[in-house]
Amino acid sequence: MRSPPALGLAPGPADFRPLAAAPNLAEQVATALRERIAAAVYAPNARLPSEAALAAQFGVSRTVVREAVSRLKSDGLLASRQGSGLFVRADALLQPLRIDAVAARTEISVLQITELRRAIEAEAAALAAQRRDKTDVAAMRAALKEIDRAVRRGEDGVTDDVRFHRLIAAAGRNPYFISVLAFLGQYLDGATRVTRANEARRADFAAAVKLEHAAVLEAIISGDAYAARRAAARHMDNAARRIRLAGADFWQTQGAALAAQLPDKELR
């Protein structure tokens, strides 16, 4: 069993494992603290351990902790109170979503975005199956045909792929759901470009995507929300699997270039 952290701090939900050496330890510390704040382990107005205690828990220098804290102060998550220490801001959980493009330029980050897409796309397809009309179905069919034409021209078809998924969301007739997709849209579209570029390199990948899209549309047309949800989730699961099969050569060339285009911005 691991020994209690230094400085007399009792182990608990805010206890941290020492970090391994990495190019940017401060960002690792900042990320760990962000996660604790988001999970309300450190609730709004909660006092954080001292700088020295955090340094001991993470196994890093106080300079690293100081830099991490400075980042979280800039992000509006932490604030110092004279003579009292460091506290989570009262409005910390109301902060805008921030997406770091540097962190997104890796295979694991694109896979994590695909996991996010899975949750969103599956429910969008279920709603579309319940609420679509003939106009929606016609537009979805047209988008899939445009993807086929793009592939035959040797293109990746990403524009029409994105359009197909947006049409599914619109068919759900839920303005809040559509707003969430618009909120995340630019970032999700960037990840789609990476997955489509990978899929376009292999005929078997492209054929599989075509069948998966057809299965989603068929379930929507039939009005089967359960089948639509499953088909959309399976499509995202397979997209993740195809990313895992991409290989180092893809990530060192085309994948890296496309991932670098993902936006670094706050979404408000």
C-alpha positions as a LaTeX table, in Angstrom:
\begin{tabular}{lrrr}
\hline
Residue & $x$ (\AA) & $y$ (\AA) & $z$ (\AA) \\
\hline
Met1 & 0.00 & 0.00 & 0.00 \\
Arg2 & 1.31 & 3.46 & $-0.82$ \\
Ser3 & 2.51 & 5.53 & 2.11 \\
Pro4 & 0.50 & 8.60 & 3.10 \\
Pro5 & 1.62 & 11.76 & 1.34 \\
Ala6 & 4.17 & 14.04 & 2.94 \\
Leu7 & 3.46 & 16.95 & 5.29 \\
Gly8 & 0.92 & 15.04 & 7.34 \\
Leu9 & $-1.80$ & 15.07 & 4.67 \\
Ala10 & $-4.20$ & 12.19 & 5.09 \\
Pro11 & $-4.84$ & 10.24 & 1.89 \\
Gly12 & $-8.25$ & 10.79 & 0.34 \\
Pro13 & $-10.05$ & 11.67 & $-2.89$ \\
Ala14 & $-7.68$ & 14.59 & $-3.47$ \\
Asp15 & $-4.54$ & 12.51 & $-3.00$ \\
Phe16 & $-2.37$ & 12.32 & $-6.13$ \\
Arg17 & 0.19 & 9.82 & $-7.38$ \\
Pro18 & 3.63 & 11.22 & $-8.17$ \\
Leu19 & 3.99 & 12.03 & $-11.85$ \\
Ala20 & 6.51 & 10.50 & $-14.20$ \\
Ala21 & 8.93 & 12.81 & $-15.95$ \\
Ala22 & 7.48 & 14.45 & $-19.07$ \\
Pro23 & 8.19 & 17.45 & $-21.29$ \\
Asn24 & 5.54 & 19.54 & $-19.51$ \\
Leu25 & 4.89 & 18.54 & $-15.93$ \\
Ala26 & 3.06 & 21.78 & $-15.20$ \\
Glu27 & 0.37 & 20.92 & $-17.74$ \\
Gln28 & 0.00 & 17.46 & $-16.22$ \\
Val29 & $-0.51$ & 18.98 & $-12.79$ \\
Ala30 & $-2.96$ & 21.55 & $-14.19$ \\
Thr31 & $-4.90$ & 18.80 & $-15.97$ \\
Ala32 & $-5.12$ & 16.69 & $-12.81$ \\
Leu33 & $-6.39$ & 19.66 & $-10.82$ \\
Arg34 & $-8.90$ & 20.55 & $-13.55$ \\
Glu35 & $-10.26$ & 17.02 & $-13.39$ \\
Arg36 & $-10.68$ & 17.21 & $-9.60$ \\
Ile37 & $-12.47$ & 20.55 & $-9.90$ \\
Ala38 & $-14.77$ & 19.30 & $-12.68$ \\
Ala39 & $-15.63$ & 16.24 & $-10.59$ \\
Ala40 & $-16.30$ & 18.48 & $-7.54$ \\
Val41 & $-13.59$ & 16.70 & $-5.53$ \\
Tyr42 & $-12.52$ & 20.30 & $-5.01$ \\
Ala43 & $-15.92$ & 21.99 & $-4.93$ \\
Pro44 & $-16.51$ & 25.70 & $-5.54$ \\
Asn45 & $-15.06$ & 27.75 & $-2.66$ \\
Ala46 & $-13.02$ & 24.75 & $-1.45$ \\
Arg47 & $-9.50$ & 25.41 & $-0.18$ \\
Leu48 & $-6.70$ & 23.53 & $-1.97$ \\
Pro49 & $-3.68$ & 22.02 & $-0.21$ \\
Ser50 & $-0.69$ & 24.30 & 0.09 \\
Glu51 & 1.81 & 24.68 & $-2.72$ \\
Ala52 & 4.30 & 22.57 & $-0.78$ \\
Ala53 & 1.72 & 19.84 & $-0.12$ \\
Leu54 & 0.73 & 19.66 & $-3.78$ \\
Ala55 & 4.39 & 19.46 & $-4.81$ \\
Ala56 & 4.90 & 16.55 & $-2.41$ \\
Gln57 & 1.78 & 14.73 & $-3.57$ \\
Phe58 & 2.63 & 15.04 & $-7.24$ \\
Gly59 & 6.31 & 14.43 & $-6.73$ \\
Val60 & 7.29 & 17.62 & $-8.55$ \\
Ser61 & 8.96 & 20.88 & $-7.63$ \\
Arg62 & 7.08 & 23.83 & $-6.18$ \\
Thr63 & 7.99 & 25.74 & $-9.34$ \\
Val64 & 5.99 & 23.23 & $-11.41$ \\
Val65 & 3.01 & 23.54 & $-9.06$ \\
Arg66 & 3.26 & 27.32 & $-9.16$ \\
Glu67 & 3.13 & 27.29 & $-12.97$ \\
Ala68 & 0.16 & 24.91 & $-12.99$ \\
Val69 & $-1.71$ & 27.07 & $-10.49$ \\
Ser70 & $-0.96$ & 30.15 & $-12.58$ \\
Arg71 & $-2.57$ & 28.46 & $-15.59$ \\
Leu72 & $-5.69$ & 27.61 & $-13.62$ \\
Lys73 & $-5.91$ & 31.16 & $-12.31$ \\
Ser74 & $-5.72$ & 32.43 & $-15.90$ \\
Asp75 & $-8.51$ & 30.00 & $-16.81$ \\
Gly76 & $-10.66$ & 31.42 & $-14.03$ \\
Leu77 & $-10.72$ & 28.23 & $-11.95$ \\
Leu78 & $-8.61$ & 29.25 & $-8.95$ \\
Ala79 & $-8.12$ & 32.38 & $-6.89$ \\
Ser80 & $-5.84$ & 33.34 & $-4.01$ \\
Arg81 & $-7.22$ & 34.84 & $-0.83$ \\
Gln82 & $-4.84$ & 37.01 & 1.16 \\
Gly83 & $-3.60$ & 35.09 & 4.18 \\
Ser84 & $-5.94$ & 32.14 & 3.55 \\
Gly85 & $-4.44$ & 30.25 & 0.61 \\
Leu86 & $-5.70$ & 28.99 & $-2.72$ \\
Phe87 & $-9.41$ & 28.40 & $-3.36$ \\
Val88 & $-11.61$ & 27.11 & $-6.15$ \\
Arg89 & $-13.59$ & 30.01 & $-7.54$ \\
Ala90 & $-17.32$ & 30.01 & $-6.82$ \\
Asp91 & $-18.07$ & 30.08 & $-10.55$ \\
Ala92 & $-15.44$ & 27.50 & $-11.50$ \\
Leu93 & $-17.96$ & 24.97 & $-12.83$ \\
Leu94 & $-19.47$ & 27.61 & $-15.12$ \\
Gln95 & $-16.28$ & 28.10 & $-17.11$ \\
Pro96 & $-16.42$ & 27.80 & $-20.93$ \\
Leu97 & $-15.29$ & 24.60 & $-22.56$ \\
Arg98 & $-11.67$ & 24.95 & $-23.63$ \\
Ile99 & $-10.12$ & 22.74 & $-26.28$ \\
Asp100 & $-6.36$ & 22.56 & $-26.58$ \\
Ala101 & $-5.24$ & 21.96 & $-30.16$ \\
Val102 & $-1.79$ & 20.82 & $-29.07$ \\
Ala103 & $-3.27$ & 18.06 & $-26.93$ \\
Ala104 & $-5.57$ & 17.08 & $-29.79$ \\
Arg105 & $-2.79$ & 16.26 & $-32.25$ \\
Thr106 & $-2.49$ & 12.67 & $-31.13$ \\
Glu107 & $-4.17$ & 9.37 & $-31.83$ \\
Ile108 & $-5.51$ & 9.05 & $-28.30$ \\
Ser109 & $-7.15$ & 12.48 & $-28.44$ \\
Val110 & $-8.90$ & 11.74 & $-31.74$ \\
Leu111 & $-10.12$ & 8.48 & $-30.20$ \\
Gln112 & $-11.47$ & 10.40 & $-27.22$ \\
Ile113 & $-13.29$ & 12.80 & $-29.52$ \\
Thr114 & $-14.75$ & 9.79 & $-31.33$ \\
Glu115 & $-16.06$ & 8.57 & $-27.96$ \\
Leu116 & $-17.76$ & 11.93 & $-27.52$ \\
Arg117 & $-19.21$ & 11.69 & $-31.01$ \\
Arg118 & $-20.53$ & 8.21 & $-30.19$ \\
Ala119 & $-22.69$ & 9.54 & $-27.37$ \\
Ile120 & $-23.98$ & 12.45 & $-29.42$ \\
Glu121 & $-24.51$ & 10.68 & $-32.74$ \\
Ala122 & $-26.29$ & 7.68 & $-31.20$ \\
Glu123 & $-28.94$ & 9.82 & $-29.51$ \\
Ala124 & $-29.26$ & 12.04 & $-32.58$ \\
Ala125 & $-30.02$ & 8.98 & $-34.71$ \\
Ala126 & $-32.60$ & 7.73 & $-32.20$ \\
Leu127 & $-34.41$ & 11.07 & $-32.22$ \\
Ala128 & $-34.26$ & 11.23 & $-36.01$ \\
Ala129 & $-35.90$ & 7.78 & $-36.26$ \\
Gln130 & $-38.80$ & 9.07 & $-34.18$ \\
Arg131 & $-39.27$ & 12.46 & $-35.83$ \\
Arg132 & $-37.92$ & 12.46 & $-39.41$ \\
Asp133 & $-40.07$ & 13.31 & $-42.40$ \\
Lys134 & $-39.77$ & 12.65 & $-46.11$ \\
Thr135 & $-37.75$ & 15.80 & $-46.71$ \\
Asp136 & $-35.20$ & 14.77 & $-44.07$ \\
Val137 & $-34.86$ & 11.29 & $-45.57$ \\
Ala138 & $-34.38$ & 12.68 & $-49.07$ \\
Ala139 & $-31.65$ & 15.04 & $-47.87$ \\
Met140 & $-29.84$ & 12.21 & $-46.05$ \\
Arg141 & $-29.99$ & 9.99 & $-49.13$ \\
Ala142 & $-28.56$ & 12.82 & $-51.22$ \\
Ala143 & $-25.69$ & 13.33 & $-48.77$ \\
Leu144 & $-24.74$ & 9.65 & $-48.94$ \\
Lys145 & $-24.77$ & 9.78 & $-52.74$ \\
Glu146 & $-22.46$ & 12.79 & $-52.63$ \\
Ile147 & $-20.07$ & 10.87 & $-50.38$ \\
Asp148 & $-19.98$ & 8.06 & $-52.97$ \\
Arg149 & $-19.27$ & 10.53 & $-55.77$ \\
Ala150 & $-16.47$ & 12.13 & $-53.76$ \\
Val151 & $-14.86$ & 8.74 & $-53.08$ \\
Arg152 & $-15.03$ & 7.84 & $-56.78$ \\
Arg153 & $-13.22$ & 11.10 & $-57.51$ \\
Gly154 & $-10.48$ & 10.04 & $-55.12$ \\
Glu155 & $-11.53$ & 12.49 & $-52.39$ \\
Asp156 & $-12.20$ & 11.74 & $-48.72$ \\
Gly157 & $-15.86$ & 12.87 & $-48.76$ \\
Val158 & $-15.59$ & 14.59 & $-45.39$ \\
Thr159 & $-17.80$ & 17.56 & $-46.28$ \\
Asp160 & $-20.75$ & 15.37 & $-47.19$ \\
Asp161 & $-20.03$ & 12.99 & $-44.32$ \\
Val162 & $-20.35$ & 15.90 & $-41.89$ \\
Arg163 & $-23.49$ & 17.06 & $-43.71$ \\
Phe164 & $-25.05$ & 13.59 & $-43.38$ \\
His165 & $-24.56$ & 13.59 & $-39.61$ \\
Arg166 & $-25.82$ & 17.17 & $-39.28$ \\
Leu167 & $-28.96$ & 16.24 & $-41.22$ \\
Ile168 & $-29.58$ & 13.40 & $-38.78$ \\
Ala169 & $-29.38$ & 15.83 & $-35.86$ \\
Ala170 & $-31.70$ & 18.31 & $-37.58$ \\
Ala171 & $-34.26$ & 15.55 & $-38.17$ \\
Gly172 & $-34.52$ & 15.07 & $-34.39$ \\
Arg173 & $-36.30$ & 18.44 & $-34.10$ \\
Asn174 & $-34.65$ & 19.28 & $-30.81$ \\
Pro175 & $-33.24$ & 22.82 & $-30.97$ \\
Tyr176 & $-31.08$ & 22.30 & $-27.87$ \\
Phe177 & $-29.55$ & 19.17 & $-29.29$ \\
Ile178 & $-28.81$ & 20.98 & $-32.53$ \\
Ser179 & $-27.27$ & 23.86 & $-30.57$ \\
Val180 & $-24.95$ & 21.47 & $-28.72$ \\
Leu181 & $-23.79$ & 20.02 & $-32.02$ \\
Ala182 & $-23.21$ & 23.51 & $-33.39$ \\
Phe183 & $-21.35$ & 24.36 & $-30.17$ \\
Leu184 & $-18.96$ & 21.45 & $-30.65$ \\
Gly185 & $-19.24$ & 21.29 & $-34.41$ \\
Gln186 & $-15.94$ & 22.76 & $-35.56$ \\
Tyr187 & $-13.95$ & 20.49 & $-33.29$ \\
Leu188 & $-15.98$ & 17.37 & $-34.12$ \\
Asp189 & $-15.65$ & 18.18 & $-37.81$ \\
Gly190 & $-11.88$ & 18.31 & $-37.42$ \\
Ala191 & $-11.82$ & 14.85 & $-35.90$ \\
Thr192 & $-14.09$ & 13.63 & $-38.72$ \\
Arg193 & $-11.50$ & 14.85 & $-41.23$ \\
Val194 & $-8.88$ & 12.70 & $-39.54$ \\
Thr195 & $-11.07$ & 9.57 & $-39.49$ \\
Arg196 & $-12.25$ & 10.09 & $-43.09$ \\
Ala197 & $-8.71$ & 10.66 & $-44.34$ \\
Asn198 & $-7.67$ & 7.39 & $-42.74$ \\
Glu199 & $-10.68$ & 5.52 & $-44.13$ \\
Ala200 & $-10.13$ & 6.85 & $-47.65$ \\
Arg201 & $-6.68$ & 5.20 & $-47.77$ \\
Arg202 & $-8.15$ & 1.68 & $-47.83$ \\
Ala203 & $-10.94$ & 0.26 & $-49.97$ \\
Asp204 & $-12.13$ & $-2.02$ & $-47.17$ \\
Phe205 & $-12.40$ & 0.93 & $-44.78$ \\
Ala206 & $-14.37$ & 2.98 & $-47.32$ \\
Ala207 & $-16.70$ & 0.04 & $-48.05$ \\
Ala208 & $-17.32$ & $-0.52$ & $-44.34$ \\
Val209 & $-18.19$ & 3.15 & $-43.79$ \\
Lys210 & $-20.67$ & 3.02 & $-46.66$ \\
Leu211 & $-22.43$ & 0.01 & $-45.14$ \\
Glu212 & $-22.50$ & 1.60 & $-41.70$ \\
His213 & $-24.04$ & 4.81 & $-43.03$ \\
Ala214 & $-26.64$ & 2.79 & $-44.91$ \\
Ala215 & $-27.53$ & 0.88 & $-41.72$ \\
Val216 & $-28.04$ & 4.13 & $-39.80$ \\
Leu217 & $-30.25$ & 5.57 & $-42.54$ \\
Glu218 & $-32.26$ & 2.37 & $-42.90$ \\
Ala219 & $-33.03$ & 2.34 & $-39.17$ \\
Ile220 & $-34.04$ & 6.01 & $-39.28$ \\
Ile221 & $-36.33$ & 5.41 & $-42.26$ \\
Ser222 & $-37.95$ & 2.45 & $-40.51$ \\
Gly223 & $-38.66$ & 4.57 & $-37.44$ \\
Asp224 & $-36.78$ & 2.16 & $-35.16$ \\
Ala225 & $-35.10$ & 4.38 & $-32.55$ \\
Tyr226 & $-33.38$ & 1.44 & $-30.84$ \\
Ala227 & $-31.89$ & 0.16 & $-34.10$ \\
Ala228 & $-30.85$ & 3.68 & $-35.13$ \\
Arg229 & $-29.08$ & 4.25 & $-31.83$ \\
Arg230 & $-27.25$ & 0.93 & $-32.12$ \\
Ala231 & $-26.28$ & 1.50 & $-35.76$ \\
Ala232 & $-24.88$ & 4.96 & $-35.03$ \\
Ala233 & $-22.98$ & 3.73 & $-31.97$ \\
Arg234 & $-21.56$ & 0.83 & $-33.98$ \\
His235 & $-20.45$ & 3.25 & $-36.69$ \\
Met236 & $-18.50$ & 5.30 & $-34.13$ \\
Asp237 & $-17.04$ & 2.19 & $-32.52$ \\
Asn238 & $-15.80$ & 1.03 & $-35.91$ \\
Ala239 & $-14.42$ & 4.49 & $-36.70$ \\
Ala240 & $-12.34$ & 4.21 & $-33.52$ \\
Arg241 & $-11.20$ & 0.72 & $-34.49$ \\
Arg242 & $-10.11$ & 1.98 & $-37.91$ \\
Ile243 & $-8.13$ & 4.78 & $-36.27$ \\
Arg244 & $-6.33$ & 2.20 & $-34.13$ \\
Leu245 & $-5.44$ & 0.31 & $-37.31$ \\
Ala246 & $-4.12$ & 3.41 & $-39.08$ \\
Gly247 & $-0.50$ & 2.77 & $-38.19$ \\
Ala248 & 2.39 & 5.04 & $-37.29$ \\
Asp249 & 2.96 & 6.14 & $-40.89$ \\
Phe250 & $-0.48$ & 7.79 & $-41.02$ \\
Trp251 & 0.04 & 9.64 & $-37.73$ \\
Gln252 & 3.48 & 10.83 & $-38.71$ \\
Thr253 & 2.22 & 12.32 & $-41.97$ \\
Gln254 & $-1.38$ & 12.93 & $-43.03$ \\
Gly255 & $-3.02$ & 12.31 & $-39.65$ \\
Ala256 & $-0.72$ & 14.71 & $-37.85$ \\
Ala257 & $-1.27$ & 17.42 & $-40.46$ \\
Leu258 & $-5.06$ & 17.12 & $-40.21$ \\
Ala259 & $-5.10$ & 16.94 & $-36.43$ \\
Ala260 & $-3.01$ & 20.10 & $-36.34$ \\
Gln261 & $-5.94$ & 21.91 & $-38.01$ \\
Leu262 & $-8.22$ & 21.25 & $-35.04$ \\
Pro263 & $-9.13$ & 24.58 & $-33.47$ \\
Asp264 & $-7.57$ & 25.85 & $-30.27$ \\
Lys265 & $-10.39$ & 27.88 & $-28.82$ \\
Glu266 & $-12.87$ & 28.38 & $-26.04$ \\
Leu267 & $-16.40$ & 27.39 & $-26.94$ \\
Arg268 & $-18.94$ & 29.73 & $-25.37$ \\
\hline
\end{tabular}
